[in-house]
């Protein structure tokens, strides 16, 4: 059968719009498709939650792609090895006892594939510019727009996504939490930002800082440490993976 350019376009548009309409209302909306967001989305979706992940960039994976200073390797501590095994990510023990090394390329690829296969819907090239609240009592959804609109500084009104819970996985900037800090003063949410790098301490406290920081809003990954004033961690990613898993556990209890 001969290819028809218009039919190809129609298939793409119809399928994407059908998906977007279906995901205008979800159980959990995750902002940021970095390692913590991908782990959380997979864990939630496999338990039957309806999950949408919004990533502002063209590619997913956050800072994991680049490993350490563009050496495509990541370090993971022993506590996170069960997650590497769960996602079938190969690793080997490093020179330092208790630390393991894996390919950042393989890690991102398998995290992404597993999240998608579990049923999480990932929307790339979409930015979150605001949250929805009712009387400033809890976060009830997101306000989204195309990243290209943001980059071009166009005056184009956004659309909204309703959710039972939002997880901020935007990394160092903690973008969603900062929106609440700025626009919902009665929330008394303060985001001091991350402190200088101290990988050991940052990894240890990350599971404690992964929590609900405001009704309807969780922080995970580096966003969690930024909200709590924890230290930066660098190219060790075990805590990020474990934080995503914990965020999913907390979310499942709340939805």
Secondary structure, 3 states (H helix, E strand, C coil): CCCCHHHHHHHHHHHHHHHHHHCCEEEEEEECCCHHHHHHHHHHHHCCCCEEEEECCCCCCHHHCCCECCECEEEEEHHHHHHHHHCCCCCEECCCCCEEEEEHHHHHHHHHHHHHHHCCEEEECEEEEEEEECCCCCEEEEEEEEHHHHHHCCCCCCEEEEEEEEEECCHHHCHHHHHHHHHCHHHCCCCCCCECCCHHHHHHHHHHHCEEEECCEEECCHHHHHHHCCECCCCECHHHHHHHHHHHHHHHHHC
